[in-house]
């Protein structure tokens, strides 16, 4: 399966989840998704599309680096 098609489908899906702000850093091929809500902007996900490193990272509890919530889920 073509990786760009999967990347595009994931991008469309994440954008449909609600009010999202998409950030594109200059240094690498990755998209950062921030949810916009009444509590402000919160990190939600990062989609990496580099040839050697393709993955989707969900930021489950971004304000708490000691959290094990992501491992539990």
Backbone as CSV, one residue per row, in Angstrom:
resi,resn,N_x,N_y,N_z,CA_x,CA_y,CA_z,C_x,C_y,C_z
1,UNK,0.853,-1.187,0.000,0.000,0.000,0.000,0.892,1.242,0.000
2,UNK,0.468,2.230,-0.712,1.238,3.461,-0.819,1.169,4.237,0.499
3,UNK,2.341,4.553,1.060,2.403,5.236,2.346,1.790,6.628,2.290
4,UNK,1.905,7.313,1.149,1.329,8.656,1.040,-0.193,8.629,1.091
5,UNK,-0.800,7.562,0.574,-2.254,7.435,0.650,-2.699,7.256,2.102
6,UNK,-1.978,6.419,2.841,-2.295,6.210,4.253,-2.098,7.505,5.033
7,UNK,-1.000,8.210,4.768,-0.716,9.483,5.425,-1.842,10.477,5.150
8,UNK,-2.291,10.561,3.894,-3.373,11.470,3.522,-4.680,11.114,4.189
9,UNK,-4.989,9.812,4.268,-6.223,9.372,4.926,-6.204,9.683,6.422
10,UNK,-5.056,9.467,7.069,-4.945,9.796,8.492,-5.099,11.301,8.719
11,UNK,-4.508,12.109,7.841,-4.627,13.560,7.955,-6.089,13.994,7.834
12,UNK,-6.799,13.468,6.862,-8.221,13.808,6.689,-9.028,13.400,7.914
13,UNK,-8.765,12.204,8.446,-9.499,11.722,9.614,-9.251,12.607,10.835
14,UNK,-7.993,12.945,11.092,-7.668,13.779,12.247,-8.296,15.167,12.133
15,UNK,-8.358,15.704,10.931,-8.947,17.034,10.741,-10.458,17.020,10.947
16,UNK,-11.093,15.859,10.756,-12.543,15.749,10.942,-12.950,15.573,12.404
17,UNK,-11.998,15.356,13.293,-12.321,15.094,14.694,-12.790,16.324,15.455
18,UNK,-12.632,17.475,14.914,-13.045,18.691,15.612,-12.183,19.848,15.167
19,UNK,-12.211,20.887,15.946,-11.422,22.077,15.625,-9.949,21.783,15.869
20,UNK,-9.205,21.658,14.778,-7.785,21.332,14.860,-6.952,22.453,14.248
21,UNK,-5.801,22.671,14.854,-4.787,23.547,14.280,-3.647,22.636,13.854
22,UNK,-3.238,22.753,12.604,-2.184,21.891,12.077,-0.905,22.711,11.930
23,UNK,0.165,22.219,12.532,1.465,22.896,12.473,2.429,22.043,11.656
24,UNK,3.164,22.695,10.758,4.137,21.998,9.923,5.522,22.566,10.224
25,UNK,6.376,21.810,10.925,7.726,22.310,11.209,8.582,22.301,9.950
26,UNK,9.537,23.197,9.895,10.419,23.306,8.728,11.504,22.240,8.698
27,UNK,11.857,21.689,9.838,13.026,20.815,9.913,12.755,19.369,9.493
28,UNK,11.511,18.900,9.557,11.233,17.500,9.216,9.828,17.379,8.633
29,UNK,9.547,16.228,8.044,8.244,15.997,7.438,7.312,15.402,8.486
30,UNK,6.669,16.279,9.234,5.742,15.859,10.274,4.659,16.914,10.415
31,UNK,3.496,16.488,10.835,2.387,17.399,11.083,1.996,17.302,12.547
32,UNK,1.873,18.435,13.215,1.432,18.467,14.603,-0.004,18.943,14.665
33,UNK,-0.839,18.231,15.396,-2.256,18.560,15.515,-2.550,19.025,16.934
34,UNK,-3.137,20.201,17.036,-3.545,20.751,18.323,-5.053,20.936,18.310
35,UNK,-5.715,20.436,19.357,-7.167,20.632,19.478,-7.423,22.009,20.046
36,UNK,-8.370,22.686,19.451,-8.766,24.000,19.923,-10.103,23.858,20.638
37,UNK,-10.136,24.258,21.892,-11.364,24.139,22.677,-11.478,25.277,23.667
38,UNK,-12.445,25.148,24.544,-12.680,26.215,25.515,-11.547,26.322,26.529
39,UNK,-10.770,25.251,26.704,-9.625,25.309,27.624,-8.348,25.760,26.922
40,UNK,-8.474,26.127,25.666,-7.301,26.579,24.920,-6.800,25.511,23.972
41,UNK,-5.561,25.654,23.569,-4.938,24.753,22.603,-4.233,23.628,23.345
42,UNK,-4.491,22.366,22.925,-3.850,21.210,23.554,-3.264,20.307,22.486
43,UNK,-2.062,19.808,22.736,-1.448,18.852,21.807,-2.312,17.607,21.730
44,UNK,-2.539,17.146,20.517,-3.395,15.981,20.337,-2.657,14.829,19.654
45,UNK,-1.973,15.118,18.540,-1.301,14.054,17.795,-0.165,14.636,16.960
46,UNK,0.763,13.755,16.579,1.827,14.093,15.645,1.887,12.985,14.610
47,UNK,1.885,13.374,13.350,1.932,12.416,12.245,3.272,12.594,11.526
48,UNK,4.136,11.566,11.642,5.463,11.602,11.011,5.387,10.885,9.666
49,UNK,5.967,11.497,8.633,5.913,10.908,7.308,7.258,10.749,6.644
50,UNK,8.334,10.726,7.408,9.669,10.529,6.848,9.776,9.114,6.270
51,UNK,10.636,8.928,5.286,10.765,7.618,4.632,11.188,6.521,5.601
52,UNK,12.065,6.861,6.545,12.577,5.849,7.470,11.770,5.765,8.766
53,UNK,10.931,6.771,9.025,10.241,6.834,10.320,8.808,7.311,10.087
54,UNK,7.888,6.368,9.920,6.489,6.702,9.664,5.651,6.204,10.837
55,UNK,4.987,7.143,11.501,4.175,6.738,12.634,3.183,7.834,13.007
56,UNK,2.210,7.462,13.801,1.239,8.378,14.377,1.420,8.334,15.886
57,UNK,1.663,9.482,16.491,1.828,9.571,17.940,0.615,10.300,18.504
58,UNK,-0.105,9.662,19.419,-1.225,10.303,20.096,-0.753,10.789,21.455
59,UNK,-0.950,12.058,21.727,-0.538,12.643,23.006,-1.713,12.514,23.974
60,UNK,-1.687,11.461,24.785,-2.811,11.130,25.655,-2.899,12.072,26.850
61,UNK,-1.797,12.309,27.521,-1.765,13.174,28.694,-0.536,14.074,28.593
62,UNK,-0.538,15.050,27.657,0.678,15.799,27.360,1.189,16.695,28.481
63,UNK,0.325,17.089,29.423,0.776,17.968,30.501,1.461,17.215,31.633
64,UNK,1.387,15.880,31.607,1.922,15.082,32.701,2.930,14.064,32.152
65,UNK,4.236,14.369,32.173,5.228,13.442,31.620,5.368,12.142,32.417
66,UNK,4.887,12.096,33.645,4.976,10.892,34.475,3.761,9.977,34.301
67,UNK,2.807,10.369,33.493,1.557,9.628,33.333,1.777,8.277,32.647
68,UNK,1.033,7.265,33.077,1.038,5.947,32.423,-0.292,5.703,31.717
69,UNK,-1.076,6.742,31.544,-2.393,6.609,30.912,-2.286,6.052,29.495
70,UNK,-1.294,6.486,28.720,-1.111,5.995,27.360,-0.818,4.500,27.315
71,UNK,-0.012,4.001,28.244,0.289,2.576,28.308,-0.942,1.773,28.697
72,UNK,-1.774,2.342,29.566,-2.990,1.669,29.993,-3.977,1.554,28.837
73,UNK,-4.105,2.639,28.084,-5.043,2.630,26.948,-4.537,1.703,25.872
